[in-house]
């Protein structure tokens, strides 16, 4: 019997279907590991989104830096993080956004041993 | 095979070393934990390290997702992950040894993808730095990268990883030349980067895993992917890569040292070093 993608509340489980859904978004974010692409992106973000064929929702999420929405639209955290790095935002900053905390609160929660779920 | 090392591969651990922050109050406890293991490994230098790791959207994009892949190149460039390459030496390969591993593992019915070109990211270089913090001009050993898909569901099962490790151990032992080999299992421990559960740390699970990886790897191999994701977080499933290392070691091992620290950025960082007593 084949497995089905686990559903764990509060957790994105990135599978092949998510990969298809988020492909344009993840390709765009992944391209930002190259300095030349970062410059092109920063020069005209909307046009850059156009060349990667983002859906209107994905484009809006990128332009508004709506990190939660990017994850809902098929983003993989390892790709989305490359966009955060363009903005010089840390993974702890993103952790705060995902959990409704400030970066400092999130960092403090980790220092205190991390967040516990049952 | 002389030893096996399991260690987390958090980017910020590499950044702390690259920027001289290892004595900062935030990082000092983590790096102090590494010191005794490093001293022991420096006295037991391998010729080759097989490093089991995952790429993080740097060399491998998601147009192709190999479950298991092995590098067979002469050398591996250090990837630029978006903030410039880490200031560490280019990684020297062991192509003939790699070729032997590919043949042996495919003969054992593990159908690996083969990389003739591969840039290696923090998933591989941070564990090398955990082993050897000051390599100078070159790393102290050659490296064979063994990549595992842990990013896209369905990942290989934990049981399959332990079985691959056993086949890897046999492949290493059957290499005709006299070669001292170390095996690194990287990634983990509990962490989740995104979603409402971001920041999850399950110290009970991590402690259980650190104990069972030595005494009862079968128990860890029996856990489902859903259990890893639920208990250790969506990125905590990286722990399946430790099972490949564990499977590669012989039946008689000795725990040399272990360290566990929370936090390293958004994760729990674990390290355990085993000496292989069966040759």
Interface residues (C-beta under 8 A of the other chain):
Chain A: X3 X5 X6 X8 X9 X10 X11 X12 X13 X14 X15 X16 X19 X23 X26 X27 X29 X30 X32 X33 X34 X38 X71 X76 X77 X78 X79 X80 X81 X82 X85 X86 X90 X91 X92 X94 X95 X98 X99 X106 X109 X110 X111 X113 X114 X115 X116 X117
Chain B: X12 X56 X57 X58 X61 X62 X65 X80 X81 X82 X83 X151 X152 X153 X154 X190 X192 X193 X194 X195 X196 X197 X198 X199 X200 X201 X202 X203 X225 X226 X229 X230 X233 X234 X235 X262 X263 X265 X266 X268
